[in-house]
Amino acid sequence: MTIDQRPVRDRLDYDGVSPFPGATEHHAVGRGQIGLTAAIVILPLFALGVAVVLAWGQGVVLTDLLLAAVSTW
């Protein structure tokens, strides 16, 4: 049954803040999970920065950085 097939009364009872009816309780996220997520996001960016610094003048120049910035913007 899709949401459009439910009676209008059921759809109007939901206030938009409380959990969905029948939803399971969401567990708290631990520090390890937050740390792993941060590492997955931050480490590749750090490695890219190190690679650019090490390759500067030997294959990476200002033009490359400007082209990368413009093409991703």
Legacy VTK file of the C-alpha trace (Angstrom):
# vtk DataFile Version 3.0
C-alpha trace
ASCII
DATASET POLYDATA
POINTS 73 float
0.000 0.000 0.000
1.490 3.356 -0.978
1.110 6.551 0.977
-1.489 7.839 -1.472
-3.718 4.843 -0.804
-3.916 5.469 2.944
-6.945 7.322 4.227
-6.503 11.079 4.467
-7.075 10.883 8.221
-3.893 8.781 8.696
-1.768 11.185 6.686
-2.955 14.205 8.670
-2.203 12.568 12.033
1.557 12.705 11.466
3.102 15.898 12.875
6.433 15.721 11.000
8.544 15.548 14.163
7.768 12.243 15.844
9.101 8.937 14.456
7.093 7.270 11.733
4.479 4.854 12.978
5.979 1.369 13.188
9.571 2.613 12.845
12.256 0.918 14.902
14.276 2.878 17.441
17.427 4.476 15.993
20.597 3.687 17.918
23.143 6.323 18.878
26.275 6.615 16.770
29.500 5.898 18.651
32.772 7.784 18.553
34.395 5.018 16.517
31.819 5.328 13.765
32.194 9.110 13.704
35.988 8.777 13.615
35.852 6.285 10.754
33.535 8.529 8.756
35.803 11.526 9.363
38.842 9.500 8.260
37.080 8.367 5.078
36.288 11.994 4.229
39.467 13.755 5.369
42.295 11.336 4.525
41.752 11.286 0.729
41.718 15.092 0.648
44.901 15.193 2.727
46.548 12.619 0.438
45.597 14.670 -2.621
47.169 17.760 -1.058
50.378 15.848 -0.270
50.482 14.442 -3.821
50.115 17.919 -5.329
52.889 19.293 -3.114
55.217 16.425 -4.008
54.463 16.696 -7.740
54.657 20.512 -7.872
56.877 21.591 -10.744
57.296 18.017 -12.011
53.906 17.588 -13.622
51.595 19.827 -11.606
51.650 23.580 -12.131
49.329 26.467 -11.361
47.450 25.959 -14.634
46.526 22.421 -13.570
45.127 23.638 -10.260
43.140 26.410 -11.941
41.695 23.991 -14.504
40.750 21.539 -11.734
39.083 24.321 -9.716
37.128 25.675 -12.681
36.039 22.255 -13.924
34.688 21.197 -10.525
32.931 24.468 -9.842
LINES 1 74
73 0 1 2 3 4 5 6 7 8 9 10 11 12 13 14 15 16 17 18 19 20 21 22 23 24 25 26 27 28 29 30 31 32 33 34 35 36 37 38 39 40 41 42 43 44 45 46 47 48 49 50 51 52 53 54 55 56 57 58 59 60 61 62 63 64 65 66 67 68 69 70 71 72
